[in-house]
Amino acid sequence: METQTNFPYRFFVVTFVWSWLIWLPLLLAGAGILPLDKALVSALSTPVSILAAFGPAAGAFYCLKSYKGKGAIRQYLQGLLDLKFGWKAWLIPVLVLGGSTWLAWMLPELWGAPRVQMLLPSVWVFPVYVLLMVFLGGGQEELGWRGYILDPMEEKLGPWLGNLVLGVIWAVWHLPLFFIPGTSQQVMPFAGFMLLTIGYSWFFAWVRQASGKRTMAGLMVHGLANAFIPLFPPVVMTQAASQPRYWLWVCLTFCIGLVTMFMRWQKMKA
């Protein structure tokens, strides 16, 4: 067993290699380099992305085993059973993420934008959809991002810069999805997406801190954020669309992250 004395850079190497290698065949097919039918690529994008999204978890598990030895991964996963987040970490993400996504969805109608229909078959499936998002639809990324690497990032760079850099890395990690047919990222401007991940990075860090640094709180808030997207769609799935809802959504998210990070920073200074 190694002793962890330096920053665990290998986390990012394993995370990117895992995810980008899994996305690579679809990326090459989307570029016309691999002879795969576009409809097939589009159909495979969701299951492949679910598997690729375990890249941060793979990076965390690799580092835990390398630095802390046998049993470290099991001990880490056992911590997911602790759901005593406190009311702030349970309630505020619902209100903040639901409210900001709803505003981005509805407000453009005031200046004439056409209504975008809800993408879920019914509002009643939302609780089940949240659970799917927590464990398979993006929430699993938090086993690595906030659950493992956040503390080393903040120790090395401080809370403001650490989360800013992590938000940028998080956006770049998603980059292959912007070139794969059938993904929502294909219609999103990347600059806006980076604003989104930075805002989320600051806000998710606040939620994790409010929960007493419980890893499951990270999975829950990430899954919840993703689940609200088809309930109150802020993105029009058309390449030529101007995306006013998208820009409003990412700017709101960035501002929310900025405010909650400032609140957390003030509390840390006190």
C-alpha positions in Angstrom: 0.0 0.0 0.0 1.2 3.5 -0.9 0.9 6.5 1.4 -0.9 9.4 -0.1 1.4 12.4 0.3 0.9 14.1 -3.1 -2.1 15.3 -5.0 -3.8 12.2 -6.7 -3.4 13.2 -10.3 -4.0 9.6 -11.3 -7.6 10.2 -10.5 -8.0 12.4 -13.6 -6.0 10.1 -15.8 -8.1 7.0 -14.9 -11.3 9.1 -15.1 -10.6 10.5 -18.6 -9.2 7.2 -20.0 -12.2 5.2 -18.8 -14.8 7.6 -20.1 -13.2 8.8 -23.3 -12.3 5.2 -24.5 -15.9 4.2 -24.0 -17.2 7.2 -25.9 -14.5 6.9 -28.6 -16.3 4.4 -30.9 -19.5 6.6 -31.0 -17.4 9.7 -31.5 -15.6 8.2 -34.4 -18.9 6.9 -35.9 -20.4 10.4 -35.5 -17.4 11.8 -37.4 -17.9 9.2 -40.2 -14.7 7.5 -39.4 -16.3 4.2 -38.2 -19.0 2.8 -40.6 -21.9 2.8 -38.0 -25.4 3.8 -38.9 -26.3 7.2 -37.3 -29.6 5.8 -36.0 -27.6 3.0 -34.2 -25.1 5.6 -32.8 -28.0 7.7 -31.5 -29.7 4.6 -29.9 -26.4 3.5 -28.3 -25.6 7.0 -26.9 -27.6 6.6 -23.7 -26.4 3.2 -22.6 -22.8 3.9 -23.5 -23.0 7.2 -21.7 -24.3 5.5 -18.6 -21.2 3.2 -18.6 -18.8 6.1 -19.4 -20.3 8.2 -16.6 -18.7 5.7 -14.1 -15.3 7.1 -15.1 -15.0 9.4 -12.0 -16.0 6.4 -9.8 -13.3 4.3 -11.5 -10.8 7.0 -10.9 -11.8 7.2 -7.2 -11.7 3.5 -6.7 -8.3 3.2 -8.3 -6.8 5.9 -6.1 -8.5 4.5 -2.9 -7.1 1.1 -3.6 -3.6 2.5 -4.6 -3.3 4.8 -1.6 -5.3 3.2 1.1 -5.1 -0.5 0.3 -7.5 -3.4 0.5 -10.9 -2.6 2.0 -10.8 1.1 1.3 -13.3 0.9 -1.5 -15.8 -1.2 0.5 -15.5 1.3 3.4 -16.1 4.2 1.0 -19.2 2.6 -0.5 -20.6 1.8 3.0 -20.6 5.5 3.6 -23.3 5.9 0.9 -25.8 4.3 3.4 -25.6 7.4 5.6 -28.6 9.6 4.6 -28.5 11.9 7.6 -27.9 15.0 5.4 -30.0 17.5 7.5 -33.0 19.4 6.2 -30.9 22.0 4.2 -29.1 19.4 2.1 -32.4 17.6 1.4 -34.8 20.5 0.8 -32.7 23.4 -0.6 -31.5 21.5 -3.8 -35.2 20.7 -4.6 -36.2 24.3 -4.3 -33.2 25.9 -5.9 -32.7 23.5 -8.8 -36.4 23.0 -9.4 -37.0 26.8 -9.2 -34.1 27.8 -11.5 -34.9 25.2 -14.1 -38.6 26.1 -14.0 -37.8 29.8 -14.4 -35.5 29.2 -17.4 -38.3 27.0 -18.9 -41.2 29.5 -18.4 -39.7 33.0 -18.5 -38.9 33.1 -22.3 -42.6 32.7 -23.0 -43.1 36.3 -21.7 -41.1 37.7 -24.6 -42.7 35.4 -27.2 -40.7 32.2 -27.2 -42.9 29.1 -28.0 -43.6 26.7 -25.1 -41.4 23.6 -24.9 -43.3 20.5 -23.9 -42.3 18.4 -20.9 -40.3 15.4 -22.0 -41.4 13.0 -19.3 -44.5 11.0 -20.1 -46.1 12.2 -16.9 -45.2 14.2 -13.9 -45.9 11.2 -11.8 -42.9 9.3 -13.1 -40.6 12.1 -11.8 -39.7 10.4 -8.4 -38.7 7.2 -10.2 -36.8 9.2 -12.8 -34.9 11.0 -10.0 -33.7 7.7 -8.6 -32.6 6.6 -12.1 -30.6 9.9 -12.5 -29.1 9.5 -9.0 -27.6 6.0 -9.7 -27.3 5.8 -13.5 -28.0 9.2 -15.1 -25.1 11.3 -13.8 -25.3 11.0 -10.1 -22.8 8.2 -10.2 -20.2 10.7 -11.3 -20.2 12.2 -7.8 -18.5 9.1 -6.5 -15.5 10.7 -8.0 -16.0 14.4 -8.4 -17.3 15.5 -5.0 -17.0 12.2 -3.2 -13.3 11.8 -3.7 -11.4 14.6 -5.6 -13.1 17.7 -4.2 -11.3 17.7 -0.8 -7.8 17.3 -2.4 -8.7 20.1 -4.9 -9.8 22.5 -2.1 -6.7 21.6 0.0 -4.5 22.4 -3.0 -6.2 25.4 -4.5 -8.6 26.7 -1.9 -12.4 26.4 -2.1 -13.0 29.1 -4.7 -10.3 28.1 -7.2 -10.5 24.4 -6.4 -14.2 24.2 -7.4 -13.7 26.5 -10.4 -10.9 24.3 -11.8 -12.9 21.2 -11.0 -15.9 22.7 -12.9 -13.8 23.4 -16.0 -12.3 19.9 -15.9 -15.8 18.5 -15.5 -16.9 20.4 -18.6 -13.9 19.2 -20.6 -14.5 15.6 -19.5 -18.0 15.9 -21.2 -16.4 17.1 -24.5 -16.8 13.9 -26.6 -20.6 14.1 -26.0 -20.7 17.3 -28.0 -19.8 15.4 -31.1 -21.9 12.2 -30.6 -25.4 12.1 -32.3 -28.3 11.8 -30.0 -26.8 13.5 -26.9 -28.3 16.6 -25.5 -24.8 18.2 -25.4 -24.8 18.2 -29.2 -27.2 21.1 -29.3 -25.6 23.0 -26.3 -23.0 25.7 -26.8 -19.9 24.5 -24.9 -19.2 27.9 -23.3 -22.6 27.9 -21.7 -22.1 24.3 -20.6 -18.9 25.3 -18.8 -20.8 28.1 -17.0 -23.2 25.4 -15.9 -20.6 23.0 -14.6 -18.8 25.7 -12.7 -22.1 26.9 -11.1 -23.0 23.3 -10.3 -19.5 22.7 -8.9 -19.8 25.6 -6.4 -23.4 24.7 -5.5 -22.8 20.9 -5.2 -19.8 21.7 -2.9 -22.2 23.8 -0.7 -24.7 20.9 -0.5 -22.0 18.4 0.3 -20.7 20.7 3.1 -24.3 21.2 4.4 -24.7 17.4 4.6 -21.6 16.9 6.7 -19.6 15.8 3.6 -21.8 12.8 3.0 -21.1 11.4 -0.5 -24.6 10.3 -1.1 -25.7 14.0 -0.9 -23.6 14.6 -4.0 -25.3 11.8 -5.9 -28.7 13.1 -4.8 -28.1 16.7 -5.9 -26.5 15.7 -9.2 -29.3 13.3 -10.0 -31.9 15.8 -9.0 -30.4 18.5 -11.2 -30.5 16.1 -14.2 -34.0 14.9 -13.4 -35.4 18.5 -13.6 -34.2 18.9 -17.2 -36.9 16.8 -18.9 -39.5 18.0 -16.4 -38.9 21.7 -17.3 -36.8 21.5 -20.5 -34.4 24.4 -20.8 -32.9 23.0 -24.1 -34.5 22.7 -27.5 -33.2 19.6 -29.1 -32.6 21.3 -32.5 -29.2 22.2 -33.9 -30.4 25.6 -35.3 -32.3 26.7 -32.3 -31.2 30.0 -30.6 -31.6 28.4 -27.1 -32.7 31.4 -25.0 -33.8 29.0 -22.2 -30.5 27.4 -22.2 -28.6 30.6 -21.7 -30.9 31.8 -19.0 -30.6 28.4 -17.3 -26.8 28.3 -17.3 -26.5 31.9 -16.2 -29.0 31.3 -13.3 -27.0 28.2 -12.3 -23.7 30.1 -12.4 -25.2 32.9 -10.2 -26.6 30.4 -7.8 -23.3 28.7 -7.5 -21.6 32.0 -7.0 -23.9 33.0 -4.2 -23.8 29.7 -2.3 -20.0 29.6 -2.7 -19.8 33.1 -1.2 -22.0 32.0 1.7 -19.8 28.9 2.3 -16.6 31.0 2.1 -18.0 33.5 4.6 -18.9 30.7 7.0 -15.4 29.2 6.6 -13.8 32.6 7.5 -16.0 33.1 10.6 
